[in-house]
Structure formats: structure tokens, C-alpha cells
């Protein structure tokens, strides 16, 4: 099975932690995804992407609180350059457009990655409240759903946050990752200075991969090579805890909001998408000994809840 990861956006992926996607690596991982547990099954046991990875790699909050779509190309055409001496209202409009572009191109893309669902637009009405939304859990819910769809034998492509999946693999599977050049810092938790008085928030940890890579001795563009590496993987070749206590301690405070949820078995919801988070199946990723996990089986009926082709449907009620 080959999975095609198309990127039709003009967003600079290096700013968000990846120079470009490697569809062959994504394919090899998708082949090992289990829909019922939301984990990758490897010779060393189960592993997966958790809320911790979303918070550390992308710096997205995972806590707190009519349809149609828009071409990302249209946003690029109309909101690329801010005019000279813009009004405050125009600056806000450009900010919303940039965030909508980021949502549709990186965080919550559709399969073709060329449109963004307008159901997200009302969430951008009040810019001072955007950071209070649980973007991280929504992103992970969509990635889980798209991995489940892509793991079906008749599926040949994947939507969702493929960039996040690739960053997760690079952090934990060094034999499959490109080599960072000498001098690249382990994190990017320094403010980005605009001038002497103003600065932007620090870039998330995943942005350290946004540099020129060296691919020597790294499997590249051959799915057979990636399959072979994963099939022969040993426990000492998987980095169970790539984020040290020191690194976690130096994360900006807003990265660490919701840390108590990183190991919580809970539903992840993004409008019509509901997928379960099972961190108790991968306790070694949090520094604990793995016991026999509780039985879990994702209800297949959840995957039948789908608003694709139903643009007028914004959300769906679930009964527990």
C-alpha cells in the first residue's frame, strides 16, 4: 500500500518543523497503525502519538475550552502582503487569514490539503481567545481518524497532520531520521526578537528540524527499506522519552498547560470527529513500566460519522 502525501499549500513547512514530507516514511508507519487501539504495532510493542507530542513539538494548547470550504490558494492570493499603513481592522483580517491558512494547510488539513473548512472561521472571531481552545486535541483527533482511514487496504492517500507524524517519527526513530547539522540547538525556546522592545513567542521544539538535512546512511524514498528497518527494530533503537525533564521544565508556560492530560484516557473531539486517546497503552513513552493495558476497542461506528459531502453539517451529537 502506498500513501500519497500531497502538499498543495504555500505555507513554509520549515517554519513549523519539517523541510518537506517523506511519503515513504508515512506509508511505512501507516501500515503498522491499528484502528482499534490507535497505536503503531512494532516488534518492540505499541507506540503512538500522544497529547504530549502535540504540545511539545507544535506548542499547541490541549486544554481549556455553516459549512463550506475555502481554497487555500484564494487566501494566498488575497492575503500575502499587508499594504503600507494598514488600519487596525485590516491587520486583524490578515491575522485571521494567516491562521485559517495554518489550520487548513498544516494543523487540520483535508486529504488534498488545498482547502480549509469554514467551520473553523467563527473560532477566529476573537483573537484574544484563540489560545484558550484545545487545538492540540483537535489536531490529534483528526490525525487519528486519518490514520485509521489510510490504514484501510483500499486507501491510497492520507489527510491530517502528516507533518506532526513525521516529526514524531524523527524524534523517536533516529535510524529513520535525517541527520541534523552540527550546531543545531536541541530546542528553540528563546523568544524571536522583532526589535529591542518587541518579540514573538519561542518556536516549538519541532522547529529544530526546519533546517537543511543530511540524508547519509538514512533510508530515503524506498518503502522496502523503511519496512525492513521497522521490522527489525530493537527496543534500544527507539527513543521512548525524547523530551527530557530539563527540556519539559524549560518549555514556555503555555506549552505545559494541560500536562496532567498527557496521560489521560479520554475522547478527542474535533467537530464531527471523535477518536479515543489511549496513553495507558504506551506508558514507556512517559517513563513508566508498561503493564498489561485495559481492553480497548474503538467503536467502528465512530468512523461512520462523517461530514464529508455534507458542508451544511457543522457538528454531530454523540450519545454515551
N, C-alpha and C positions, 0 to 999 in steps of 0.2 A: 504494500500500500504506500503510495506516495502522497504527501501532503503539500499542497502549494500554498506558500505564504506570500500573497501579493501585497505590495506596498505602493499604493497609488496616491499617497499623500505627499505634500511637500514639506512636512514637518522635519526638521533636522533631528534625526534619531540620536545623533551623538549627544545632544543636549539632555536626552532622557535616558542615557545609559547604554546605548548599543550603536555601533557603527552601521551595521546592517544585519538583517536577519539571515540565518543559515537554515533554509527549509529542510535540509537533510537531517540536521540535528533534531529539529522539531519533529520530523517524521519518526525517527528512531524512538523518541520519547513517547509520542502518541501511541505507538504500537504496544507500549507497556502500561498504558493507562487502563485502570479498571473502573467501570462506571459505578459499580455497587459500593466501592469504598472510597472513591475519589483519591486514589493513590497510584503511584507508579510501582509495579511489581518488578523488583530486580533480584538478582541472586543473593544479595545481602539483606533482603527484606523489603518492607514497604517504605517508601519515601514520598513526600508530596510538597507542594507549595502551600504555605500557611499564611495566616494574617501577619505573622512576624516578618516574613519575607516581603510582603507588600509594604509594610510600614518602614522597614529598613532600606530596601532597595529603591523605593519610589517616594518615600516620605509622605504617603497618603494617610489621612486620618481613618481609623477603623471604628471609631466610636462616635457618640452624640447623635445627635439626631438626624390637547387633541393632537393627534398623531401626525404622521407625515415625516418626511426626512428632507434634508438639505444637502446638496452636493458640496463636498469639502472644497472642490475646485472653485465654486462660487465664492466661498468665504475668502479663499486666497486671492481671487481676482479683485475683490472689493475692500479687503481689509489688510492689505500687505504693508502699506506705508502710511503712517499718520501724517496728515497735512501740517504745514507750518502753522504755529499759533492756533492749535485746536481748542475748541471750547471744552469745558469740563464734561458736558454731556457726550461729546464725540469721543473723548478719551475713554469714558465708561463703555460706550458702544464697541470700540475697538478691543477693550479688555474682554468683554463678553464674547466677541467673535473669536478671539485668540483661545479662550478657554473652551468654547464649543469645538473649535478645531482640534484642540488637545484631546478632548473627550472622544471625538469621533475618529481621530487618527491614531491614538496611542492607547488610551486607557480602556475605552469601551467600543472598539471598532466593530463594524459588521464584517461579514465574511469577505466582501470585496474591498473593504477599507476605503471606500470612496464617498460614503455618505454618513451623515450623523443624524440620529433620531431627534426630532424636535421636542420630544417629551422631556429632554434634559434642559431645554431653554428656560422654563419657569424657575428652575433651581438657581439660575444665574441672575435673577432679578435683583437680589440684594447682595452686593459684593461682600459686604461685611459679615455675611452669614455663611458664605460658601465653605469656609473651613470647618463649620460645625457638622457638615454632612458626612456620612460614612462612605466616602468614595472608595476606600480600600476594600471594604467587604463587598461593595457592589462590583468592583473590578474582579475580585476573586470569584464571585458567583458566576459572572459571565465567562470567565476563563474556564472554570469547572464545566459549565454547560457546553462550551465549545469543544473542550477536550472530549467530552462524552460523545458529542456528535461526530467528531473527527475519528474517533476510535471505531466507528461502525464500518464494516467492510466495504460498503458502497459509497463511502465518502472520500473525496479526493482533495479537499482543501479544509482550511481551518480559519475561523474568525477569532475574535477575542484578543487578549493582550499577549500576543506571541513574543513581544519584546521582553515582558516580565518572565515568561517561561524560559527564554534563552538566558537571561541574566541569572536566574535561579540555577540553571544547569552549569553555567560557567563558574559560579561561586562554589559549587559543591562537587563538581566533577572536573578537577584540574587537567586530567588527561584529555578531556574533550574541549578544553578552553584554549583560546589563543593566549600567547604569552604577552603580558604587559611589558612595555619597555622600561628600562631602568629609570628610577626617579619618580615613577608614578606613585603618588601617596595612597595609603590604604583607605583613606576616606576623604570626603570633601566638605567637612563640617566647618569651614571657615566662611564667613559672610562674603558675598561678592560686592565689592565696593563700586558704587557708581561715581561718587565724588567724596570729598573729605567728610561730608555730613550725612550722606545717604548710602544705604547698602541694600542689597537684595538678600533674601534668606539663603542659607547654605544649600548647595546642591545635595541631593540624596546620595546614598552610598553607591547606588548602581551607576552613577555618572562616571565613576572611575574607569569604566570600560569604554567610555566615549573618546578613545584615543586610537591612534594607528596601531594595529596589532601585528604581531609576528606569528605566522602560522606554521613555523618549522616544527616538525615532529607532531603535528596535530592533525587528526583525521579531517579531511575537508572535501565536501561535495561528493562523498561516496557513502551511501546509506549502509552498504555492506560493512564498511569499516566501523561506522558508529554502532551497528548491531553487534559486531564482534567485540568491541570494547565493553559494551553494556552486558553482554552475555558472560564475559569473563571477569566482570568486576569483582574485586575483593573488598572486604569491609574497610581495610586501611586505605583504599583508594577513593573513598567517599568522605568528604568533609562534613561530618554530622553537624558541627557548630562553627560555621564560617564567621559568625558575628561574636567576637569575644566580649567578655563582661566589660572590658575597658571601652570597646567601641560602643556598646549599648549605653554605657554611662555617659559618653560624650555626645550622644545623639541630641539634637535640639529638642527642647521640651515637648514641642507639639508632635514630634515623631513618636514619643513614648506615651502619649495619651492612649489609654486603652490597652496598655501592656498586659493587664490582668485578663484580657480576652484572647491573648495569643494562644492559650492552651484550652480554650473553651469549646466544647462540642455544642454547636449552635447552627441554626439556619442562616444562610447568607442570602439576602434578597436584593434584587435589582429589578424593580417594576414586575414584569411577568415571570422573571427567572427566580427560582428558589432552589438552592443546592446546599447540601449539608457540609459542614466543616468538621472533620474528624481528626483533630491533632492527637488524640489519645492513641492513635494507631502508629504514630511516628514520634514517640516520646524521646528517642535518642537524639532527635533534632533539637531538643530542649535540654539536653544534658542528663536525662533520666534513664534508668534501666527500663527496657521495654518488657512489659508483662503481656500476657495474652489479652488482647483487646476485647471489649464487649462486641457482641454480634451487631453488625450493621448491614443494612441493605437499602440502598437508595430506591425509593418507590419509583418504578418506571413511569407511573402516571404523571409524575412531575415533568418528565421530558416531553409529554404530550401537550403540556400547557405552553402555548406558543402564540405570540402576537405577530409573527412574520406573515405578511399579507393581510394584516388587519390593522392598518395605520390609525384607525379611529379608537383602538383599544389602548389605553394608557396603563392600566394596572388590572390585576386579577385578584380576587379574594380567595384565600386558601382556608379550608376548614381543617382543624386539627382534631 
